[in-house]
Every structure is written in structure tokens, then in C-alpha cells.
Amino acid sequence: MAQYGFYFDSSRCTGCKTCSLACKDFYDISVDRDWRRIYEYGGGDWEQNKDGTWEHNVFSYYTSISCNHCDSPACVKACPTGAMHKREQDGLVAVDQDRCIGCQYCSMACPYGAPQYDAEKKVMSKCHGCYERVAEGSKPVCVDACPLRALDFGPIDELRAKYGSEASIAPLPDAGMTSPNLVIKPNVQAKPSGDKSGSVQNSREVK
Amino acid sequence: MSDTIKRGFKTALGRRAFMKWSSLAGGSAAVLGSGLPFSLSASEKKAETTPEEKVVWSACTVNCSSRCPLRMHVSNDVITHVEADNTGSEEWGDHQVRACLRGRSMKQRVYHPDRLKYPMKRVGKRGEGRFKRISWDEALDTIAGSLKDIRSRYGNEAIYINYGTGTLGATVSKSFPHSATMIARLMNCYGGYLNYHNTYSSAQYTVGLPYTYGGSGWVSGNEISDLVNSKLLVMFGTNPAETDMGGGGHIYHLQQARERNPIRTISFDPRKNDTTVVSNDNEWVPLRPGTDAALIAGMAYVMITNGLVDMDFINRYTIGFDEDTLPASAPKGASWKSYILGNGPDKTPKTPEWAAKITGVPVHKIESLAREIATTKPCTITQGLGPQRHVNGEHTVRAIAMLSIMTGNVGIPGGGNGGSMSAYYMPFAGFPQLENPVKTSIPVFLWTDAIWRHEEMTSTTDGIQGSERLKAPLKFLWNYAGNCVLNQHGDINRTHEILQDENQCEMIVVIENHMTSSARYADILLPDLTTSEQFDFAYQVDAGNMGFVVCTQPAVSPMFECRGLYEVCADLAKRLGVEKAYTEGRNREQWLELIYANARQNNPELPSLQQFIKQGIVKQKRPGKPYVAFEAFRQDPEANPLATPSGKIEIYSERLAELASSWQLKSDEFIKPLPEYVSMWEGHESELAKKYPLQVYGFHYKARVHSTYGNVATIKDANRQEMWVNPVDAEARSIKDGDLMRVWNDRGELRVVAKVTPRIVPGVVAMGQGAWYSPNKDKVDLGACINTLTGQRPTSLAKANPQHSNLVNIEKA
């Protein structure tokens, strides 16, 4: 079985959110759901000198995260109906909306915030890796949309051979939790998962 | 298809023309079926079958410095989704021009509930937003009648075409420059209109910098792709990650250049902007808005006193650096060196300590950066347009250039002149223009003044050009695809007052896609087509090393009673008796054929028109090496002098000295022959700062292009309209992240949520400019438009908009 995954280059990402908005446009996703979320992470302090000037050690960077189609998907484990499932043919995690009862256990369980509740249909929805496009040989909409080519998608073995295996940068959880199929090139300002020196700076913009 | 849509469709292009063009474009005439655009249902799975789905080339023709191609996916005359350019390769120079989140959301603009559907006339007061539907005939008769009446009473100089940049790059549906619009063409056939000069974007830059480098208007820096040759990049207020964020724009080229040549970057900016977030060797140096020239003077002190100035360059290429090269008319002590060392009239040495107090940048930082910039060669020093949008902006742009001049980086690869970085422009052609019989021109920012005090406005008081004085009041205001009637002009409350008197400005005609805040002030409101509903050519802007042009084609039928501007103006021309002069016997299709024929003369490598329509986009890589500004001058200044009076770089400008003595300036206005730091009348050192202790400005925001896309729900949600507040300032006022704040000064008041972030310097607050003004009954702006707080007082030299020079206070609401 092939296992697909995402690559994200945090040294290229300006936080423009084209990936997220292109996804919304393609799938007509309502305003209140983000299949791909862009976290602005940062911190730092300011100190004033005697002459009134300022010193600082401010840092910031972005991460763009959808579903990481984990090897141990917490959402699948939490689902009482089997609606949330990992596809055999490509390892992508998807929700069968006909079986979903909308209990939202999956969204509570997922440490990446991937499952998103559709209030209109009263069922879950989430990034499914554009498996229809992928089956036709295309990449997901978000990957093709990125103006700065900060995203890639493909068999995870190939991505790891090309880009390494880092996936544990703040504000994401340690990759040991769910074994995400995600590879990240960290921004030089990036902090490791669990970092306490910074915080998510745009909490109202991510669902 | 409804009769209304059919009628609109026919008038937009003419049936025959549409059939001919659309058959080339993939047969859109065949699917003009049941267009029900507002019934688009939310579905997460793409439809199983998409009958007659087609892909139509279009573009995002808004006013950022990109002009991204879009591929509209259309089914049954409805846009289903938008995709980006998919042509070319991953090679830099043949790359895909990938649209940003705004272009990708174009569908929501086409089908927005705010979309204007039919002509309307105002029935309430201006700004109330009460309108009555009328026929096209009534609307056009009213406009023609008003033009005749106003012209007979005040002459053509009373007719003005307002600044509008809502649709750019196109040839027919083009709103900027005003002289290239279809309205200008119509008015030129009818005796002309009052001109404007300068822009809201760049007036201080285009007026100020030519005094140093010669010529007039825009001074280009080196091409952005030339960064591959640089060893250090120094940016003043430069943020292409939000201002040129499309995949053909400057941010892409900046990224590509820095990945090939990973140079260190120093960014001077009040905010740690998104451009400084990317790449691996960035230093953010925060400074107070409007103090760039003080910082540079401090660095100049370090360079001069440590022998770090490139004197070989200074001696051969410049005048006014020291007393020996001043022009004969200059007084003693008027040189740059005298100013810096304290030997000039102000007797103040511009030491790093002096600069630190003004700018907020520590002394050690000024010293170390001055040394680094002086000793790392070649070094690219560049500026965005934020530093110039201040009370002292004309002086700031020249001061930034001083860094390039003192370090001898002008005219060499990897260096630059301190101006904005440039791009390659592939040759093309525009709509042929007619001459305006009226020569009088006002600074673009003074159109509201021209309504209420035209009799005071002369060349030496208000920068009137083409005439000694303004001879008529502004009575008829055309406003096409622009939001400067209210939202984007300075001081919204004052503008509202001026426009309330219908005996002053008598007629406002707004031509728009959506019910913008400017549209609410229209007397006659006309519904325009979007780019997705008409044929045109969309031309690139800042596209680095690769030019491109898109053949934009009707993705869907014209909606409601919306009509194209060329056709509307042709109907008006008929009513004004100038139809022949306006159309020259051509319809839109025939004009586009002529324009393309002209383009092929300028650029023989362009494919045939038929082929262009079919392929949708043409890209051309810049031939040869990246552009280097003033390269010929650098190689041989005697043979290739600059277009300054001396032929050299003028650090001291005799022309400015003359203006300073001949213009009528108020006591606190200033024009300096040197690029000095001048404290602003509304800045942190001004008296007003005691009452309003925080500086505020509106940055270009990823959520919008100015105000365009400002009504798109998904973008608004993903990029909140919030005010950046440093934790130091927030804690002092017990403001927490997410709190609603009251923000006010003497001009207005608004409500906005606080984004408490260390990414802004203390003492300064900022938010995205262009949010849609939305007042409550007490005129408190709940939309958080920056122009609720900005003023109408123009700068001294360019008579321009200092929209970043504002003071406010904030508190928890």
C-alpha cells in the first residue's frame, strides 16, 4: 500500500493563506471551516534602554497544516461508527459522511485540528488529500496553489528521501503522538514542539 | 437565459463579435444556458459529472503590483472554481504565475450579494445608500444632461475623473491612469476634463527622487532578479510578501534570488512584516514611522567620521556632498557633509546618539549597521512605498538614496540606487489615447479641496500644473472602479461633509461592480462587468525576469443589467454628439484587434491573435542580464549624464532651493535642498503627541488589495481586521489580545480588535488599510477603515497624501 503525505517548507512560507483559500474555493467550504490552517507562531521580548531606544529578540514564522494522514490516526481511533477511516489504497484519512453521526470525538482527539465540523450537514469534514485529483495524477489543490512553492505532496518515502523527516516544530505536537505523514523544513526562527517561549499569534484566524 | 442577461450580453460585445471570439475561446456561446449564479450550493465533493465544463483564461486585474492570470472553471455558465496558471515549467523565467488567495477567491467577487445589478439613482442623502432602480436610458440621459449643463456654466475644467485603481492592466476596462480610461476618451471628445498628477501610492517618491537623479516621475531601481549579484540586501519599508504576493510578483523573485544567493537581509520597518519572516538570514530593525531620514543621517555620521564613504564615487558622480561641489547659488554650510557634521545652519551633528533618540534604534545598532552597509559590496539598498507616505516623505526617499550614493552602489550589478526594485516589461500596446484639450492639473490628493476652495489654488500654493491657477470648481465627478470618493481618501468624516453640499459637487457618477462605500455617495450608479464577463488583454506589472500578458475572456455571460464601459461610453458619446470621434467606427472587438496588431509591431514574437486567444497567456523571459539602473551613467558619466541640471547625482538640489524660496509655504511647511530629516507636524515629536501618544498607519494587507476583495467573507475571516499593538503599550492600557478597542483622534473614531503582538515597535499601532468603512449612527467606524483617522492636509512639496502620519489614542472599548 502506498502512503501519501505532505511536505511543508516553513522557510518559504509568508503566511499568505493561498493554500487554505484555494482549498475553500475548490470544495466550496463554508467560512467556519478550515481544512488547511495557517498558524502564526512567535514570541520575544522588548526592553527599553536608558536613552528611550528599544532592544528586542522577536521571532516569528508560519506553519501551514491540513491533515497529516497519520500512521496512527487519533481521529480514526476515536470514531465510534467507523466513518473516519484510513484508505487502503493511498493511506489518506477520510470521513464517510453517510456513516458520520457528528459526535465530534475525532476533532477532540486530533492534535492537529484536522477534522472540521460541518454545522449545516451536522457531520464531520476534513482534508482528504484530494484523493480524486491524486488518483488522476495531479497534486492536491493547495500544493498546486502555493505561490512560493512551499508545499509538496507525494509518497511519503519519496518525500522523506528528498526532504528529511522533521515534523516536530511548534506549535505542532511531537510527531511521536500520531506518526504524521508530514515532513517540514523548519524556518531558521522555528522552535521545537513543546516550546514555551512563543505562542500562536493568530488564534482567531484558525479553526 | 433571462432577457435581461441576454440584453446585457448583446450590448457588451455584439452578438457577432462574441460568437467569433468565443468560438476560438472554446465555445462559451454554446453553454449560455441556465445561469443561476446565486444558487451555487455548497458541496464538498465536486459534481460527479460536469457537463460542458470548460476552462477560460481570465486575470486578477487589481492594484497590487502583480496581475495574475486565472483559469476560471465554468460549468453551465457558472464559475465553479478558480485555478492558477499551469503553463511553463519550474525554471525561473518560465515559471507558473500562481495567483494569491485574492485571485483564487475571484468567484466570490463575481457572485457577491453586493454586486450592482442595474442602473440606480440616489434618493436619499449622499452616503445614506438609498437608491432607486432606473433604466439605462434614464441614467445615460441624466449623465449627458448634467455634463451639458455643468459644462455650459463652468467649462470643461469643472469635470474631473477621480483616481481609481480597481481594474488595472487591461486595455479597455482600465481605470488607471485616468487619462487611459474610456471616460477620458469620451471627455476628450467633448472638450476635456481637469487632469490630476501624482498617485495615492507614490506621490512623494515620484516627486522627490527625481530631484536627486533627474527626469520626472518614477525612478526605477535595479531589477529584483539582480539580487543574485548582491552581497547584502537592505530594505526600507519593503514588504512584497503582502504588496506583491502573487506568484509572478516581487516576493517570488525575491525568494528565487535569495535561494540562489542566500545573502543577509536587513529590514528597517516599524513592523516585522511577512517578508522578514521568510528566508534564513533576516534582521528586523524596528524604527518609528517617518524617521528613516534621521536613521540615515546617523549612519552617514558614522560613515563620514570613519572614512567609510566611497569618495572616488562621490567626487566623480555627485554634487553637494561637501562644500567644494556645491553649486554657486548655495549658501555656505549647505552641503550634506556640513549638515551631518553639524556645520550647517542647525549646528547639530547628526550623531548616532541624535538619531537613536528620534528613531528608537539603539546607538550600537546604528553604528554596526552603518559599518556593515559601507563595507559589504555590492550592496542593494531599496525602499518600498511606505516610508514615503508621510509628511516628510519627499525628503525620506532622497535620504534612502543617500545610503546607495555614499557607498558607491549606484549603477552596478548587485547594487542599486536606493529606489524601488524594478522588473522586466515585455513590449505590448494599449488603447490609443486622444489629447485632452484641458491642460490644468491638480495634485490627485487635492480633489476635495478643488470642490470647496478652488479659487485659492495656484501653482505656488497647491502645486497646480498646466495653469497658474485652478479656474473652475470641481462640479462633476466621474468615479470608475475606484474607492477614493470616500474609503481610500484622507479623512472620511471631512470628505463626507464636503460631499453633503449638493450645490458644490453637483454630480457624482460611480461605475462599479459592488456597493462600495464610494458607491454609496453616487448620484447615478452604473453596474459594471467584472473581468470574468468581458474580453480584454491583461498586462503584467512587477514580474521580475519574465513578462506576460493574458487574453482575458468572458467566463460567464454578463450578469443582470451590467454593461461594459466601452459600450456605455459609446452610448453617452451618441447623446453628446461625439460618437464618431469616440468610436472611430470601431466596436470593442475591432479595437482589441487594432491594439493587438500594434502590440505585435512592438513585439514581433507575439503569436497571432487567434493563437493568443486559444492559449490565453504569453510569457517572455527578459533577454540578457537583469536591468541595472544608471549603468551607462556609471560607466561614463560624461557621455551619459543624468537628466538633472548638473548631469550628476544632486545631493544638494538647486531646483528645490528655488522652490523653497518661490513657493508660498505655511510656517511649518518645508522644502529642503538636502535630504534632511524634518520632524513631522503629526509625528511622535509633535505637540499633538501629548494628546495622542501613539503613531498609527495602515499597511498593505494580504486580506485585500487596497479595498478590493474587502467584502469577500472567506478572506476576511482568514485575515482579520485587527490592530497590531505591542505588549508594552497594551499592558500599559490593560488591553488584552482579542479585546475590542476604541481608537480615536480629533478627526474620527473607530472600533477594532487588538492583536497584541511583539511584531510591532512600541509607541506605534497599525492595521491593514482598505477595510470597508462602516459607520454606526454616531459616525463611529465599525469597519475599522484607517481613513477614519487620517487627514487631508497635503505634504509641502508633492501636495500629496501623508496617510501614514497620524497620531491616535487607544483604550479598551
Interface residues (C-beta under 8 A of the other chain):
Chain A: S11 R12 C13 T14 G15 C16 K17 T18 S20 L21 A22 K24 D25 F26 Y27 D28 I29 S30 V31 D32 D34 I38 G42 G43 G44 D45 W46 Q48 N49 D51 G52 T53 W54 E55 H56 V58 S60 Y61 Y62 Q97 D118 E120 S125 E132 V141 D144 A145 C146 P147 L148 R149 N187 V188 Q189 Q201 N202 S203 R204 E205
Chain B: L40 S41 A42 S43 E44 K45 K46 H81 V82 E83 A84 N86 E90 R98 A99 C100 L101 R104 S105 K107 Q108 A241 E242 M245 G246 G247 I251 Y252 Q255 K272 D274 T275 V277 V278 S279 N280 D281 W284 P286 E353 A356 K357 T359 G360 V361 P362 V363 K702 A713 T714 I715 D717 A718 N719 R720 E722 N726 P727 V728 G738 V753 K755 T757 P758 R759 V761 P762
